[in-house]
Amino acid sequence: MEKEISYTFNSFQINFFYEGFDLKESDLNNFRQIILLITQGCDFFVQKHLSFVAVDHFIMNLNLVDDKTIQSLNRDYREKDKITDVLSFPLQENIRHEKYDAFGPAMEMGDLFVCYSVCQKQAKDFKISFRDEFIHLVIHGFLHLCGYDHEISLEEENIMVAFEQKIIAQVSHLKKSL
């Protein structure tokens, strides 16, 4: 059964899906807090950097998935038959370069898939919390949905990393108020 948590903050909405996971109530509460923080951080970014987009509302779908699902998506859509941490599937051509379709007051940005086990492993490897690694992966994927791509050039990578750091700093500031 597909399960969903949905949060909206000002002009940004995240629909969080976690099919196939039986999360304890404490885990769900943690994800609710994380999603709320990320929603606020993404709203901060769109208000500041995507204000030219003529919509009232941005929507991003976020999926927590297992190894098998992420590997299958990576193989089928990127021709890389391996497990990865996050995949982004934009529904817009390139929002940051004003190549998008907005047919109403809301814009569907696309879908993110975060692999639960890889996020756990990377958090341990980087000696940070699961929460911090999950936030980083979602912000990274969100920027891909906006049209940023670190694989194009070093200059683009620097731009994307700078925005990641700004959004994560905003989220960290918000986290202190919880």
C-alpha positions in Angstrom: 0.0 0.0 0.0 1.4 3.4 -0.9 1.7 5.8 2.0 2.1 9.6 1.7 2.9 12.6 3.8 2.2 16.0 2.2 3.4 19.3 3.3 2.9 22.8 1.9 4.8 25.9 3.0 3.9 29.2 1.2 4.4 28.3 -2.4 6.1 24.9 -2.1 4.6 21.4 -1.7 6.3 18.1 -1.1 4.4 14.9 -1.5 6.4 12.2 0.3 5.8 8.5 -0.6 7.2 5.5 1.2 5.7 2.4 -0.3 7.0 -0.9 0.9 8.4 0.5 4.3 6.8 -0.2 7.6 8.1 2.8 9.4 7.7 3.1 13.2 5.8 6.1 14.5 9.0 7.6 15.7 10.5 7.2 12.2 7.4 8.8 10.7 7.6 11.7 13.1 11.2 12.2 12.1 10.4 12.2 8.4 7.5 14.6 9.0 9.9 17.0 10.7 12.5 16.6 7.9 9.9 17.1 5.1 8.6 20.2 6.8 12.2 21.6 7.0 13.0 20.7 3.4 9.7 22.2 2.2 10.6 25.5 3.9 14.1 25.4 2.5 12.8 24.8 -1.1 10.3 27.6 -0.7 13.1 29.9 0.4 14.9 29.0 -2.8 12.0 29.3 -5.2 11.0 32.7 -3.7 14.5 34.0 -4.2 15.7 32.3 -7.4 12.6 31.2 -9.3 10.3 34.2 -8.7 10.1 34.8 -12.5 8.0 31.6 -12.8 4.4 32.6 -13.2 2.9 30.1 -10.9 1.5 30.3 -7.3 2.6 26.9 -6.3 5.5 24.4 -6.9 5.0 20.7 -6.3 7.7 18.0 -5.9 7.1 14.3 -5.4 9.6 12.6 -3.1 9.9 8.8 -2.9 11.7 6.8 -0.4 12.7 3.5 -2.1 14.7 0.3 -1.5 17.8 -0.9 -3.3 15.9 -3.0 -5.9 13.7 0.0 -6.9 16.6 2.5 -7.2 18.7 0.1 -9.2 15.9 -0.7 -11.5 15.2 3.0 -12.2 18.9 3.7 -12.6 19.2 0.8 -15.1 16.0 1.6 -17.0 16.4 5.4 -17.3 20.1 6.0 -17.1 21.5 2.7 -18.4 23.6 2.3 -15.2 22.8 -1.0 -13.6 23.8 -0.1 -10.0 22.3 1.2 -6.8 22.6 5.0 -6.3 21.6 7.5 -3.6 19.2 9.8 -5.4 17.5 10.0 -8.8 15.7 13.1 -10.2 13.1 12.9 -13.0 12.1 16.5 -14.0 8.8 17.1 -15.5 9.9 20.5 -16.8 12.6 21.0 -19.5 14.7 23.5 -17.5 13.0 25.8 -15.0 16.1 27.9 -14.3 16.4 28.8 -18.0 12.7 29.5 -18.3 11.9 26.4 -20.3 8.8 25.0 -18.5 5.1 24.5 -18.9 2.8 26.1 -16.5 -0.8 25.6 -17.3 -2.3 26.8 -14.1 -1.6 28.1 -10.7 0.6 25.0 -9.8 3.7 23.6 -11.5 4.7 19.9 -11.1 8.5 20.0 -10.9 9.0 16.2 -11.0 9.9 13.2 -9.0 12.8 12.4 -6.7 13.8 8.9 -5.5 16.0 8.5 -2.5 17.4 5.1 -1.6 16.9 4.5 2.1 19.8 2.1 2.6 22.3 4.2 0.7 21.3 7.3 2.7 21.9 5.4 5.9 25.3 4.1 4.7 26.4 7.5 3.5 25.4 9.1 6.7 27.5 6.6 8.6 30.4 7.0 6.2 30.3 10.8 6.4 29.8 10.7 10.1 26.6 12.8 10.0 23.0 12.0 11.0 20.6 10.2 8.7 18.5 13.4 8.8 21.4 15.6 7.5 22.3 13.2 4.7 18.6 12.8 3.7 18.2 16.6 3.6 21.4 16.9 1.4 20.2 14.2 -1.0 16.7 15.8 -1.4 18.1 19.3 -1.9 20.6 18.0 -4.5 17.7 16.3 -6.3 15.5 19.4 -6.0 18.2 21.5 -7.7 18.3 18.9 -10.6 14.6 19.4 -11.0 15.2 23.1 -11.3 17.6 22.6 -14.1 21.0 22.6 -12.4 23.4 19.8 -13.4 26.8 19.3 -11.8 27.8 16.9 -14.6 27.9 19.5 -17.3 30.9 21.4 -16.3 33.0 22.5 -13.3 31.4 25.9 -13.4 27.9 24.3 -13.2 29.0 22.1 -10.4 30.2 25.1 -8.4 26.9 26.9 -9.0 25.0 23.8 -7.8 27.2 23.2 -4.8 26.8 26.9 -3.8 23.0 26.6 -3.9 23.0 23.3 -2.1 25.0 24.9 0.7 22.7 28.0 0.9 19.6 25.9 1.1 21.1 23.5 3.6 22.2 26.5 5.7 18.6 27.8 5.6 17.3 24.4 6.6 19.9 24.1 9.4 18.8 27.5 10.7 15.2 26.3 10.7 16.2 23.1 12.4 17.5 25.0 15.4 14.0 26.4 16.0 12.5 22.9 16.4 
